[in-house]
Amino acid sequence: MKKILLLSDTHSYIDATILKYVNQADEVWHAGDIGDLVVTDTLKKLKPLRAVYGNIDDDEARMEFPLNNRFVCEGVTVLITHIGGYPGKYNPAIRKEIQDNPPQLFICGHSHILKVMHDKQFNLLHMNPGAAGKHGFHQVRTMLRFVVSEGKISDLEVIEMEKRI
């Protein structure tokens, strides 16, 4: 069993609220637009980190993290990318991979809009944790946390942080 903290779109921002939830997790997953690598360096010092780079990330982030990250965690096949789209409207760059080899859990960021949806066509769960940073149009900073165990995802929780200033 692993407790996962899922965040995205930090845009170089990390604070005590994010770190409080990091400390409660077993692993942290970041769906891109990291910004300054101080964010991921800080996360990695506390917990194992799985991440992808996003469209605002520089060459340094692109050297450290992949565009797409596919892995298995506690029997659940996971695919993370930054710009992924939504069920029925997947980004063309990732659509073929989802069609050819659908994961059980597909994660993306980019939109700054928190969404969790079931994709009936590919029988997968789609998650976008919204944005944990302060840059962008979103009003409330958000993250997700959940448990992965024995091939299942459970105990999904939306974390809403203070309004963005």
C-alpha positions in Angstrom: 0.0 0.0 0.0 1.3 3.5 -0.9 -0.2 6.9 -0.1 0.3 9.1 -3.1 0.4 12.9 -3.2 -0.3 14.1 -6.8 0.5 17.7 -7.8 1.1 19.7 -10.9 1.8 23.2 -12.2 3.8 24.4 -9.2 5.5 27.0 -11.5 8.5 27.4 -9.1 6.3 27.6 -6.0 6.5 25.4 -2.9 5.3 26.3 0.6 4.7 24.8 4.0 1.2 23.6 3.1 2.5 21.5 0.2 5.3 20.2 2.4 2.8 19.2 5.1 1.0 16.9 2.7 4.3 15.7 1.2 5.3 14.5 4.7 2.0 12.5 5.0 2.6 10.7 1.7 4.7 7.7 0.8 5.4 9.0 -2.8 5.0 12.3 -4.6 4.0 12.5 -8.3 4.4 15.7 -10.2 2.6 16.2 -13.5 4.8 18.9 -14.9 5.3 22.7 -15.1 7.7 22.4 -12.2 9.5 25.7 -12.8 12.6 26.1 -10.7 14.1 22.7 -9.8 14.3 23.8 -6.2 10.7 22.5 -6.1 11.6 18.9 -7.1 14.9 19.0 -5.2 13.0 19.8 -2.1 10.4 17.1 -2.7 13.1 14.4 -3.4 14.8 15.1 -0.1 11.5 14.2 1.7 9.9 11.4 -0.4 10.4 9.3 -3.5 9.4 11.5 -6.5 8.0 10.6 -10.0 7.7 13.5 -12.3 7.5 14.7 -15.9 8.4 18.0 -17.4 5.9 20.5 -18.7 5.8 23.1 -21.4 7.2 25.9 -19.2 10.1 23.7 -18.0 13.6 24.5 -19.1 16.4 22.2 -20.5 17.6 21.4 -17.0 14.2 19.9 -16.1 13.9 18.2 -19.5 17.3 16.5 -18.8 16.1 15.3 -15.4 12.5 14.2 -16.1 10.8 12.6 -19.1 8.0 13.9 -21.2 5.9 10.7 -20.4 6.4 8.5 -17.4 4.9 5.0 -17.4 5.4 2.8 -14.4 3.6 0.2 -12.2 2.9 1.1 -8.6 1.4 -1.5 -6.3 0.0 -3.4 -9.3 -1.5 -0.3 -11.0 -0.2 0.8 -14.4 0.3 4.6 -14.4 1.0 7.0 -17.3 1.8 10.6 -16.5 2.3 13.4 -19.0 1.8 17.1 -18.7 -0.4 18.0 -21.7 -2.7 15.0 -22.0 -6.3 16.2 -22.6 -9.3 14.4 -21.3 -11.4 11.3 -22.1 -12.7 11.7 -25.6 -10.3 14.6 -26.2 -6.8 13.3 -25.6 -3.9 15.2 -26.9 -2.8 13.7 -30.3 0.8 13.2 -28.9 -0.4 10.8 -26.2 -3.6 9.4 -27.8 -2.0 6.5 -29.7 -0.1 5.3 -26.6 -3.4 5.3 -24.6 -5.2 3.4 -27.5 -2.4 0.9 -27.9 -1.6 0.2 -24.3 -4.1 1.9 -21.9 -2.9 2.4 -18.4 -5.2 1.9 -15.4 -4.5 5.5 -14.3 -3.8 8.4 -16.7 -2.5 11.6 -15.1 -1.9 15.0 -16.7 -1.7 18.6 -15.6 -1.5 21.8 -17.7 -5.1 23.0 -17.6 -4.9 24.2 -13.9 -8.4 22.6 -13.6 -8.8 19.7 -11.2 -10.7 16.8 -12.8 -11.1 13.2 -12.0 -13.0 11.2 -14.7 -13.6 7.6 -15.7 -12.8 6.8 -19.3 -15.2 4.1 -20.3 -13.7 3.6 -23.7 -10.3 2.7 -22.4 -11.4 1.6 -18.9 -9.0 3.9 -17.1 -9.2 6.6 -14.4 -8.1 10.0 -15.5 -6.8 12.5 -13.0 -5.7 16.1 -13.2 -4.8 17.6 -9.8 -5.2 21.2 -10.9 -2.5 23.6 -9.9 -0.5 23.7 -6.7 1.4 26.9 -7.6 0.3 30.5 -7.6 0.9 31.3 -11.3 -2.1 31.0 -13.6 -5.8 31.8 -13.8 -7.0 29.3 -11.2 -8.5 30.8 -8.0 -7.9 27.9 -5.6 -4.6 25.9 -5.4 -5.3 22.1 -5.5 -3.7 18.7 -5.2 -5.0 15.2 -5.0 -4.1 12.3 -2.6 -5.1 8.7 -2.8 -4.0 5.2 -1.9 -2.7 2.6 -4.4 -2.8 -1.0 -3.2 -3.2 -4.4 -4.7 -4.0 -3.1 -8.2 -6.6 -0.7 -6.9 -6.9 3.1 -6.3 -8.9 4.2 -3.3 -9.4 6.9 -0.7 -9.2 9.7 -3.3 -9.2 13.1 -1.6 -9.1 16.6 -3.1 -6.9 19.0 -1.2 -7.9 22.7 -1.6 -5.4 25.2 -0.3 -5.9 28.9 0.3 -7.0 31.1 -2.6 -4.3 32.2 -4.9 -3.3 35.9 -4.4 
